[in-house]
Amino acid sequence: MTSRDEGPRPGLHGPLATPEATANEPAPFPKTTTALPNETAFADWRDRLTANLSRRSDGRWEPLTWTHAGEP
């Protein structure tokens, strides 16, 4: 399974994954930092939300927002 914004996601995660594999997983949601202080919603957030809700719940949703440094 792949995300629109990232590379392939691992097939094994959560309690069955090793601590190293869990530490290397991408962040589950965008986080603002001093380098990326702004958070903006994707233009297709409604489509993303619909896709997230229609797929089997495994805890891996496509983010509805993204973080950036300057103006979008």
C-alpha positions in Angstrom: 0.0 0.0 0.0 1.4 3.4 -0.9 0.5 6.9 0.1 0.3 9.8 -2.4 3.0 11.7 -0.5 5.4 9.1 0.7 7.1 5.9 -0.4 5.8 2.4 0.2 4.5 1.8 3.7 5.7 -1.3 5.6 3.4 -4.2 5.7 4.1 -4.9 9.3 3.6 -2.3 12.0 2.5 -1.8 15.6 2.9 -4.5 18.2 4.4 -7.1 15.8 7.1 -4.8 14.4 10.5 -4.5 15.9 11.4 -1.3 17.8 13.8 -0.3 15.0 11.0 -0.7 12.4 8.6 1.3 14.5 11.2 4.1 15.0 11.8 4.3 11.2 8.1 4.7 10.3 7.0 8.1 9.0 5.2 10.4 11.4 1.5 9.5 11.7 0.4 13.1 11.2 2.1 16.4 10.3 3.8 18.2 13.1 4.8 21.8 13.1 8.4 22.6 14.0 10.5 25.7 14.1 11.7 24.9 10.6 8.1 24.2 9.3 5.8 26.4 11.4 2.8 26.6 9.1 0.1 23.9 8.6 -2.2 24.0 5.6 -5.0 21.7 4.6 -4.7 19.8 1.3 -7.0 21.1 -1.4 -8.5 17.5 -1.8 -8.9 17.0 2.0 -12.5 15.8 1.5 -11.4 13.1 -1.0 -8.6 12.1 1.4 -11.0 11.9 4.3 -13.5 9.8 2.3 -10.7 7.4 1.3 -9.5 7.2 4.9 -13.0 6.4 6.2 -13.8 3.9 3.4 -10.7 1.8 3.8 -10.2 -0.8 6.5 -9.1 0.8 9.7 -5.5 -0.1 10.3 -4.4 3.2 11.8 -2.6 4.4 8.7 -4.5 7.4 7.3 -3.3 9.8 4.6 -2.8 13.2 6.3 -5.3 15.9 5.7 -2.8 18.7 6.2 0.9 19.4 5.4 3.5 21.6 7.1 5.7 24.1 5.3 8.1 26.9 5.9 6.6 29.8 3.9 3.6 30.7 1.9 1.9 27.7 0.3 
